[in-house]
Amino acid sequence: MVTLDLRHVASPAVRDLLHLVNHPDFDRAQQQIERLGGCTEPVRLTGHTATIDTTTGEVLRSYTTSDEPTGSLLTTCGNRRASRCPACSRTYAADTYHLIRAGLSGGKTVPDTVRTHPRVFATLTAPSFGPVHNRPDARPCHCGIRHEPTDPLLGTPINPATYDYAGAVLFNAHAGALWARFTTYLRRELALRLGMTQKAARTVLRVSFAKVAEYQKRGLVHFHAVIRLDGPDGSTQPPPSYATVAVLTDAIRAAAPRARISVTSDAVGERELTWGQQLDVREIAAFGTETELTDQAVAAYVAKYATKSADASGTLDRALFCRPCQGRGATLLPHGTPLPCTTCDGTGQARPLPQLAVAPHVRQMIRTCWELGILPEFANLKLWKWAHMLGFRGHFSTKSRSYSTTLGALRDARRAWRTEQARVHAGLPVHDPDTTLVLGHWDYLGSGYSPGAALLAAHVWHRRELERRFIAEGGCG
């Protein structure tokens, strides 16, 4: 390898890139980066693996990261947040789309007869915790101004001094539990409308759903959900003919206001958390029907929000608590004496709240999470840990067990396909899984690229985005 004198190159990233390009095994290093598809923060692993014939003990194939140009193997980060990794979030969105679409139209082990089952698209919103700046259809905002769509005031309180920040944070923190309570009441309301006991209703139908959380501009979550009626065995069996879309819609509208969670605290008093008054329930059109709310449209809509996070409402996409002290502001010595954390100066915060580059409304939501999180009655909510999510602690996309396939199954299928493609490309024989054993050991080395490799990864992502847009615009037609 030629020794380069790069003292005249000002950029450290360019210097590192030139060193990488000059490596004798650069093609392999570039191949690893290309395979990641533009992942912004890959995981670096070290280790080895071997495929052994159990009948003869022969090592059929072996691999070790010590043979790699960088001494490590790169794998994708798998982050679903578009703000953290656009490449991996696109994969997650595609998986979510297929998961939702399979539960509507069939495929991925789900029979296509599922499209004849009653199904609706429901949106459950958060209640009001005080007037906020908005854009009513035919009149100005309560503040007297007609806001532009891009006005940063939208979603912020008209009077922050009277806005119920504690209630807003507690709603986000309990949104997942409130959904679970809603599904319980939904089953009860269905049984009531069918003239059955709940036990009898379970023998003839099952409620299946898939939902995704979305942040409103005011920093509160609401849920979009596909809700479907199946037979007792799930998607493979239709529900009875009297379990119609009208019955399902009526049951949803009755169950939503019944779902309530009571919270009691000396600091905030007694609160009853409920869904908001805005409840939208629409039938998903049957296959081949000319309407906007089709299987494909619903799946695309849900997948779009599955890759978003709280940063869509102007907050952060990384946790704020100090990692060394786990947000406690102190570490415990072996004999139990607390020692103030030197990393955060005892605040428990990785970054001081006044220095966060967020709007005042978001900062106050985060501050409220921190203040409530230190109270003993809210210790189980771990609000300090979820302050960057404005208190929301749940998964952004979830589904019931029988709705359709799983994200894990989709990943396994993709992994098996790539493994087979790699085997064919390398010209390796097909091994009998009954007579072969794969042994390996892997260690986590770190995350991210070197500065030069990051430039190559950015180029890969940019090129693939151009290719995607070219195809989307009919460039191959």
PEKA-V310644 format. One record per residue. RES is the residue in three letters. SS is DSSP state (hx for helix, st for strand, lp for the rest). BURIAL is + if it has 16 or more other C-alpha atoms within 10 Angstrom, else -. Layout:
# PEKA-V310644
res & ss & burial
RES & SS & BURIAL
RES & SS & BURIAL
This chain:
# PEKA-V310644
res & ss & burial
MET & lp & -
VAL & lp & -
THR & lp & -
LEU & lp & -
ASP & lp & -
LEU & lp & -
ARG & lp & -
HIS & lp & -
VAL & lp & -
ALA & lp & -
SER & lp & -
PRO & hx & -
ALA & hx & +
VAL & hx & +
ARG & hx & +
ASP & hx & +
LEU & hx & +
LEU & hx & -
HIS & hx & +
LEU & hx & +
VAL & hx & -
ASN & lp & -
HIS & lp & +
PRO & lp & -
ASP & lp & -
PHE & hx & +
ASP & hx & -
ARG & hx & -
ALA & hx & +
GLN & hx & +
GLN & hx & -
GLN & hx & +
ILE & hx & +
GLU & hx & +
ARG & hx & -
LEU & lp & +
GLY & lp & +
GLY & lp & +
CYS & lp & +
THR & lp & +
GLU & lp & +
PRO & lp & +
VAL & st & +
ARG & st & +
LEU & st & +
THR & st & +
GLY & st & +
HIS & st & +
THR & st & -
ALA & st & +
THR & st & +
ILE & st & +
ASP & st & +
THR & lp & -
THR & lp & -
THR & lp & -
GLY & lp & -
GLU & lp & -
VAL & st & -
LEU & st & -
ARG & st & -
SER & st & -
TYR & st & -
THR & st & +
THR & hx & +
SER & hx & -
ASP & hx & -
GLU & lp & +
PRO & lp & +
THR & lp & +
GLY & lp & -
SER & lp & +
LEU & st & +
LEU & st & +
THR & st & +
THR & lp & +
CYS & lp & +
GLY & lp & +
ASN & lp & +
ARG & lp & +
ARG & lp & +
ALA & lp & +
SER & lp & -
ARG & lp & +
CYS & lp & +
PRO & hx & +
ALA & hx & +
CYS & hx & +
SER & hx & +
ARG & hx & +
THR & hx & +
TYR & hx & +
ALA & hx & +
ALA & hx & +
ASP & hx & +
THR & hx & +
TYR & hx & +
HIS & hx & +
LEU & hx & +
ILE & hx & +
ARG & hx & +
ALA & hx & +
GLY & hx & +
LEU & hx & +
SER & hx & +
GLY & lp & +
GLY & st & +
LYS & lp & +
THR & lp & -
VAL & st & +
PRO & lp & +
ASP & hx & +
THR & hx & -
VAL & hx & +
ARG & hx & +
THR & hx & +
HIS & lp & +
PRO & lp & +
ARG & st & +
VAL & st & +
PHE & st & +
ALA & st & +
THR & st & +
LEU & st & +
THR & st & +
ALA & st & +
PRO & lp & +
SER & lp & +
PHE & lp & +
GLY & lp & -
PRO & lp & +
VAL & st & +
HIS & lp & +
ASN & lp & +
ARG & lp & +
PRO & lp & -
ASP & lp & -
ALA & lp & -
ARG & lp & -
PRO & lp & -
CYS & lp & +
HIS & lp & -
CYS & lp & -
GLY & lp & -
ILE & lp & -
ARG & lp & +
HIS & lp & +
GLU & lp & -
PRO & lp & -
THR & lp & -
ASP & lp & -
PRO & lp & -
LEU & lp & +
LEU & lp & +
GLY & lp & +
THR & lp & +
PRO & st & +
ILE & lp & +
ASN & lp & -
PRO & lp & -
ALA & lp & -
THR & lp & -
TYR & lp & +
ASP & lp & +
TYR & hx & +
ALA & hx & +
GLY & hx & +
ALA & hx & +
VAL & hx & +
LEU & hx & +
PHE & hx & +
ASN & hx & +
ALA & hx & +
HIS & hx & +
ALA & hx & +
GLY & hx & +
ALA & hx & -
LEU & hx & +
TRP & hx & +
ALA & hx & -
ARG & hx & +
PHE & hx & +
THR & hx & +
THR & hx & -
TYR & hx & +
LEU & hx & +
ARG & hx & +
ARG & hx & +
GLU & hx & +
LEU & hx & +
ALA & hx & +
LEU & hx & -
ARG & hx & -
LEU & lp & -
GLY & lp & -
MET & lp & -
THR & lp & -
GLN & hx & -
LYS & hx & -
ALA & hx & -
ALA & hx & +
ARG & hx & +
THR & lp & -
VAL & lp & +
LEU & lp & +
ARG & st & +
VAL & st & +
SER & st & +
PHE & st & +
ALA & st & +
LYS & st & +
VAL & st & +
ALA & st & +
GLU & st & +
TYR & st & +
GLN & lp & -
LYS & lp & +
ARG & lp & +
GLY & lp & +
LEU & lp & +
VAL & st & +
HIS & st & +
PHE & st & +
HIS & st & +
ALA & st & +
VAL & st & +
ILE & st & +
ARG & st & +
LEU & st & +
ASP & st & +
GLY & st & +
PRO & lp & +
ASP & lp & -
GLY & st & +
SER & lp & +
THR & lp & +
GLN & lp & +
PRO & lp & +
PRO & lp & +
PRO & lp & -
SER & lp & -
TYR & lp & -
ALA & lp & +
THR & lp & -
VAL & hx & +
ALA & hx & -
VAL & hx & -
LEU & hx & +
THR & hx & +
ASP & hx & +
ALA & hx & +
ILE & hx & +
ARG & hx & +
ALA & hx & +
ALA & hx & +
ALA & hx & +
PRO & hx & -
ARG & hx & -
ALA & lp & +
ARG & lp & +
ILE & st & -
SER & st & -
VAL & st & +
THR & st & -
SER & st & -
ASP & lp & -
ALA & lp & -
VAL & lp & -
GLY & st & -
GLU & st & -
ARG & st & +
GLU & st & -
LEU & st & +
THR & lp & +
TRP & st & +
GLY & st & -
GLN & st & -
GLN & st & -
LEU & st & -
ASP & st & -
VAL & st & +
ARG & st & -
GLU & st & +
ILE & lp & +
ALA & lp & +
ALA & lp & +
PHE & lp & -
GLY & lp & -
THR & lp & -
GLU & lp & -
THR & lp & -
GLU & lp & -
LEU & lp & +
THR & lp & +
ASP & hx & +
GLN & hx & +
ALA & hx & -
VAL & hx & +
ALA & hx & +
ALA & hx & +
TYR & hx & -
VAL & hx & +
ALA & hx & +
LYS & hx & +
TYR & hx & +
ALA & hx & +
THR & lp & +
LYS & lp & +
SER & lp & +
ALA & hx & +
ASP & hx & +
ALA & hx & +
SER & hx & +
GLY & lp & +
THR & lp & +
LEU & lp & +
ASP & lp & +
ARG & lp & -
ALA & lp & +
LEU & lp & +
PHE & st & +
CYS & lp & +
ARG & lp & -
PRO & lp & +
CYS & lp & +
GLN & lp & +
GLY & lp & +
ARG & lp & +
GLY & lp & +
ALA & st & +
THR & st & +
LEU & st & -
LEU & lp & -
PRO & lp & -
HIS & lp & -
GLY & lp & -
THR & lp & -
PRO & st & -
LEU & st & -
PRO & st & +
CYS & lp & +
THR & lp & -
THR & lp & +
CYS & lp & +
ASP & lp & -
GLY & lp & +
THR & lp & +
GLY & lp & +
GLN & st & +
ALA & lp & +
ARG & lp & -
PRO & lp & -
LEU & hx & -
PRO & hx & -
GLN & hx & -
LEU & lp & -
ALA & lp & -
VAL & lp & +
ALA & lp & -
PRO & hx & -
HIS & hx & +
VAL & hx & +
ARG & hx & +
GLN & hx & +
MET & hx & +
ILE & hx & +
ARG & hx & +
THR & hx & +
CYS & hx & +
TRP & hx & +
GLU & hx & -
LEU & hx & +
GLY & hx & +
ILE & lp & -
LEU & lp & -
PRO & hx & -
GLU & hx & -
PHE & hx & -
ALA & hx & -
ASN & hx & -
LEU & hx & +
LYS & lp & +
LEU & lp & +
TRP & lp & +
LYS & lp & +
TRP & lp & +
ALA & hx & +
HIS & hx & +
MET & hx & +
LEU & lp & +
GLY & lp & +
PHE & lp & +
ARG & lp & +
GLY & lp & +
HIS & lp & -
PHE & lp & +
SER & st & +
THR & st & +
LYS & st & +
SER & lp & -
ARG & lp & -
SER & lp & +
TYR & lp & +
SER & lp & +
THR & lp & +
THR & lp & +
LEU & hx & -
GLY & hx & -
ALA & hx & -
LEU & hx & +
ARG & hx & -
ASP & hx & -
ALA & hx & -
ARG & hx & -
ARG & hx & -
ALA & hx & -
TRP & hx & -
ARG & hx & -
THR & hx & -
GLU & hx & -
GLN & hx & -
ALA & hx & -
ARG & hx & -
VAL & hx & -
HIS & hx & -
ALA & hx & -
GLY & lp & -
LEU & lp & -
PRO & lp & -
VAL & lp & -
HIS & lp & -
ASP & lp & -
PRO & lp & -
ASP & lp & -
THR & lp & -
THR & st & +
LEU & st & +
VAL & st & -
LEU & st & -
GLY & st & -
HIS & st & -
TRP & st & -
ASP & st & -
TYR & st & -
LEU & st & -
GLY & st & -
SER & st & +
GLY & lp & +
TYR & lp & +
SER & lp & -
PRO & hx & -
GLY & hx & +
ALA & hx & +
ALA & hx & +
LEU & hx & +
LEU & hx & +
ALA & hx & +
ALA & hx & +
HIS & hx & -
VAL & hx & +
TRP & hx & +
HIS & hx & -
ARG & hx & -
ARG & hx & -
GLU & hx & -
LEU & hx & -
GLU & hx & -
ARG & hx & -
ARG & hx & -
PHE & hx & -
ILE & hx & -
ALA & hx & -
GLU & lp & -
GLY & lp & -
GLY & lp & -
CYS & lp & -
GLY & lp & -
